[in-house]
Amino acid sequence: MAFTLHGNLKCRSAGLNPAAVVIVATIRALKMHGGVALEALGIPDPRAVERGFEILAAHFGKPVVVAINRFQSDGGDELDVVHRYCAGRNVASATANVFLAGGRRH
């Protein structure tokens, strides 16, 4: 989520007011914000992901799309909980396999 924060700071300092926001989040970051210790981040924990939603929702002030950059340790239940959360707030979301698939064409 640090990327979003930096983008927010850059827009403010440059006087930019974007019409929409793309948030690139990770399950790992949401779990960290949900209080999970670094050494336990690889353990599936959908409830910890939910506890991290407060930091995600803080960026919902403009039209937003949430892209979840999926890592191998991300559980399907963890991804599902993010998609349900976003859908419940009329926020588009998608899983991006950028880390796992790289530049591979599909």
C-alpha positions as CSV (number, residue, x, y, z in Angstrom):
1,M,0.0,0.0,0.0
2,A,3.0,2.3,0.3
3,F,2.9,2.8,-3.5
4,T,-0.6,4.4,-3.2
5,L,0.6,6.7,-0.4
6,H,3.6,7.9,-2.5
7,G,1.3,8.5,-5.5
8,N,-1.0,10.5,-3.3
9,L,1.8,12.6,-2.0
10,K,3.2,13.2,-5.6
11,C,-0.3,14.3,-6.9
12,R,-0.7,16.7,-4.0
13,S,2.7,18.3,-4.3
14,A,2.3,18.6,-8.1
15,G,-1.2,20.1,-7.8
16,L,-2.8,17.2,-9.7
17,N,-6.3,16.0,-9.1
18,P,-6.8,12.7,-10.8
19,A,-10.3,11.7,-11.9
20,A,-9.8,8.0,-10.9
21,V,-7.4,5.9,-8.8
22,V,-5.9,2.5,-9.4
23,I,-4.8,0.8,-6.2
24,V,-2.3,-2.0,-6.6
25,A,-2.6,-4.0,-3.3
26,T,-1.2,-7.2,-2.1
27,I,-2.6,-9.8,0.3
28,R,0.6,-9.6,2.2
29,A,0.3,-5.8,2.7
30,L,-3.4,-6.1,3.8
31,K,-2.4,-8.8,6.3
32,M,0.5,-6.6,7.7
33,H,-2.0,-3.8,8.2
34,G,-4.3,-6.4,9.8
35,G,-1.6,-7.0,12.5
36,V,0.1,-10.2,11.2
37,A,3.8,-10.5,12.0
38,L,6.3,-10.6,9.1
39,E,7.2,-14.3,9.8
40,A,3.5,-15.3,9.6
41,L,2.5,-13.6,6.4
42,G,2.7,-16.8,4.3
43,I,0.0,-18.5,6.5
44,P,-3.5,-18.2,5.0
45,D,-5.6,-15.8,7.2
46,P,-8.7,-14.3,5.5
47,R,-9.6,-12.5,8.8
48,A,-6.3,-10.7,8.9
49,V,-6.9,-9.6,5.3
50,E,-10.3,-8.2,6.5
51,R,-8.6,-6.3,9.3
52,G,-6.4,-4.6,6.7
53,F,-9.4,-3.2,4.8
54,E,-9.3,0.0,6.8
55,I,-6.1,1.1,4.9
56,L,-7.6,0.1,1.6
57,A,-10.9,1.9,2.2
58,A,-9.0,5.1,3.0
59,H,-8.3,5.5,-0.7
60,F,-11.9,5.1,-1.9
61,G,-12.5,8.9,-2.1
62,K,-12.5,8.9,-5.9
63,P,-13.6,6.4,-8.5
64,V,-11.3,3.5,-7.9
65,V,-10.1,0.1,-9.3
66,V,-8.4,-2.3,-7.0
67,A,-5.8,-4.6,-8.6
68,I,-4.5,-7.4,-6.3
69,N,-0.9,-8.3,-7.3
70,R,-1.1,-12.0,-6.6
71,F,1.8,-13.9,-5.0
72,Q,2.2,-17.7,-4.8
73,S,1.5,-17.6,-1.0
74,D,-1.9,-15.9,-1.5
75,G,-4.8,-18.2,-0.7
76,G,-8.0,-18.3,-2.8
77,D,-10.1,-17.5,0.3
78,E,-7.9,-14.4,0.9
79,L,-8.4,-13.2,-2.7
80,D,-12.1,-13.9,-2.5
81,V,-12.6,-11.8,0.7
82,V,-11.0,-8.8,-1.1
83,H,-13.2,-9.2,-4.1
84,R,-16.3,-9.5,-2.0
85,Y,-15.3,-6.4,0.0
86,C,-14.8,-4.4,-3.1
87,A,-18.0,-5.6,-4.8
88,G,-20.0,-4.7,-1.6
89,R,-18.8,-1.1,-2.1
90,N,-19.3,-1.0,-5.9
91,V,-15.5,-0.9,-6.4
92,A,-14.1,-2.8,-9.4
93,S,-11.4,-5.3,-8.5
94,A,-9.3,-7.8,-10.3
95,T,-6.5,-10.2,-9.6
96,A,-3.3,-9.4,-11.4
97,N,-0.8,-12.2,-11.9
98,V,2.0,-9.7,-12.6
99,F,4.4,-11.2,-10.1
100,L,3.7,-14.8,-10.9
101,A,3.4,-14.5,-14.7
102,G,5.7,-11.6,-15.4
103,G,5.5,-10.4,-19.0
104,R,4.3,-13.7,-20.3
105,R,1.5,-13.4,-22.9
106,H,-1.8,-15.3,-22.1
